[in-house]
């Protein structure tokens, strides 16, 4: 096959930053994706509907002229998120969900949630309003091995949360382990997950190939080959619960190549191409369109894109 034509895909997990970095990276996503769900972990974070809508306007202003791209917004949950903010987000029309960052789990997550039970009323209102909870699924206890933080989160936080709120739709973001695959595929209705290109293509050996490779460092970190294979097998089987989310996360080169480098892999410049590489390697290119164009739109209740790139 020399050419594969699919409808315009969507990216259901994207970091665009702000200011000059936003203007620099946005054209890559806009050239490849019709829509993207933009993460709210700016500095300061987007904790209110008003802040999210103002950021959306900055994104639209930074778009290349004529680019057919729609930013979809999220709110950043904190221990003090008021229930009333969920109603404002729903009424705004451009906010699809709220992001749960465990405090200290990743970039700009210091203001995140320390105990999810503090937000049970918020989750209840989200379920009523039809907003989706997007979850960074790792515990932050330093006593827990970095490669076990996702499975521990499932057992101690995510599974109980999903049981307490059976009407809440949940996206387990950027899953990385066999345990996460098994949880998502066997969970109650309304639970889904995004999968990144790096976790389909690389295992943790890539972090140390010929030396320390900071541009392969992301959170959650790359996992063992058995985990990568489990992700590939699940995605290639075509489950509608799994869909595209690049988690493209740009940082300045000096911030990556440093004594304490930032977590995040920038992949927007080849977002759909990297997924095509993974699907081709698995002999499953025929399933790429559903993963990239259909599953996420269906889960979020949005119309599928019709246009071609």
Secondary structure, DSSP 4 states (H G I P E B T S, - for coil): ------BPEEEEEE---SHHHHHHHHHHHHHHEEEEEE----SS---SHHHHHHHHHHHHHHSPTT---EEEEEEE--TT--HHHHHHHHHHSSEEEEEEEBTTSSTT-TTSBS-GGGGHHHHHHHHHHTPEEEEE-----TTS-GGGHHHHHIIIIIHHHHHH-TT--EEETT--SHHHHHHHHHSPTTEEEEE-HHHHH--GGGGGTTS--GGG--SSPP--HHHHHHHHHHHHTT-TTEEE---B----HHHHSSTTPPP----GGGHHHHHHHHHHHTT-GGGHHIIIIIHHHHHHT-PPP--B-
